[in-house]
Amino acid sequence: MDTTTKYLGLQLNSPIIAGSCGLTADVDKLEKLEQAGAGAVILKSIFEEQIMHDIRRNTQAVVDTDNYGISYEYIAQHVADDSLAKYFKLVSEAKKRLSIPVIGSINCFSYENWLTYASKFVDAGCDAIELNMAIMATETSTSADDVERTYTNIINTLRKSVSIPISIKVGPYFTDMAKSMQQLSWMGIQGLTIFNKSMQMDIDVDKLEVVNAPKLSNPDEKYNTLRWVAILSKATRCDISASTGVFTPIDVVKMLLAGAGTVQVVSSLYINGLDHMRTLNDGLKQWMADKGYTSIDQFRGKLAVKPNDNTSLWMRTQFMKYFAEIG
């Protein structure tokens, strides 16, 4: 059974990828994921906020006493360099010990560091980069145009400066999702990951404070991903990677039928263990055998929205048919 595929121009033995998370920050775990059949691994994101937090923690003692900022700047740069060195050591070790593609992941908030970090990924030998760009317009002064301009500026800069394939990981918070994703795909990126799972917040009513909501996905979250993969896979000029809510082999099959090039898993690995990657691959192969498919290309995108098709089957029409018995 041939489960090989191409993603971001890279040859993969399986379309199932270990998504960016804490599990992919450890080379031993990465090796186990490869042994269990992962087609590629996306390393834990390098977060600019984390580096800034480390800087603040290590420079607090000099902030109030350093009138000229010299000591602060020196220490801040040293802390940032040390944090980056530790991260890119993970990249180099992963490249030495793995035979599958190693994809870096970046999550920044300042424009200049997107380029700085991306360049370091290239130097460290990554096969591709995933830009974790789930930008939410939480300020009333920020418009949809402002958000899209941010995406455009970052992508344009990196495409001119980075020699390895680039994928964009986005959240579901776009005013015009279909148009925006299509336009991003026209900018020369090689992939779109749909969707980023943003940190959710909750309220502790006893302590009267804001707290983090549960971090892991649940199986019901796959349906929004499935819808947009089906709508976008034929409308964009790049590979689509499906993420969020994938727990079973059938979930993988559904995403591929909708047109995904690859499927990323994270929460299911945390819940079921790293060897669940093997279960997903074995289940995919069994389904293919049962249906008489010998390669993924024989069924990938079979249920995707074709050009000029009416997308209503994936949208509100189903709601109306179920509740109002229309059609």
BELQUI-V916778 format. One record per pair of residues at least 24 apart in sequence whose ideal C-beta (glycine too) atoms are under 6 Angstrom apart, sorted by the first residue. I is the first residue (numbers start at 0). GAP is how many residues later the second one is. If there is no record, write none. Layout:
i: (I/I)
gap: (GAP/GAP)
This chain:
i: (0/0/1/1/2/4/6/6/6/7/7/7/7/7/8/9/9/11/11/12/13/13/14/14/14/15/15/16/16/18/18/18/19/19/19/20/22/26/26/26/29/30/31/32/32/33/33/35/35/35/36/36/36/37/39/39/39/41/41/41/42/42/44/44/44/45/45/45/46/47/47/47/50/50/53/53/54/87/87/90/90/91/94/100/101/101/102/102/103/104/104/105/106/113/114/114/117/117/121/121/127/127/128/129/129/130/131/132/133/133/133/135/143/154/158/164/166/166/167/168/168/170/170/170/180/180/181/181/184/184/184/185/188/189/190/190/190/191/191/192/192/193/193/194/194/196/215/215/216/216/216/218/218/220/221/221/225/225/226/228/228/228/228/229/229/229/229/230/230/230/232/232/232/233/233/233/248/248/248/251/251/252/255/256/256/257/257/258/258)
gap: (284/287/292/293/293/291/232/254/255/120/157/159/182/183/156/91/117/27/28/26/25/267/24/247/248/247/264/245/247/224/245/247/24/25/85/245/246/66/67/70/64/66/242/241/244/64/66/239/241/242/240/241/244/239/60/61/63/61/63/88/61/62/60/62/87/41/60/71/60/60/61/65/29/32/25/29/24/32/36/33/35/32/30/26/24/25/25/27/25/25/27/25/25/40/42/46/40/44/40/42/36/37/37/37/39/37/37/35/37/62/64/37/31/32/29/25/24/26/24/24/27/24/25/27/51/55/53/54/51/52/53/51/49/48/47/48/50/46/48/48/50/31/34/30/49/47/51/54/27/28/50/26/28/24/24/29/28/32/87/26/29/30/31/28/74/75/84/74/80/83/26/68/71/70/72/73/31/34/35/28/32/34/44/45/46/45/46/42/45)
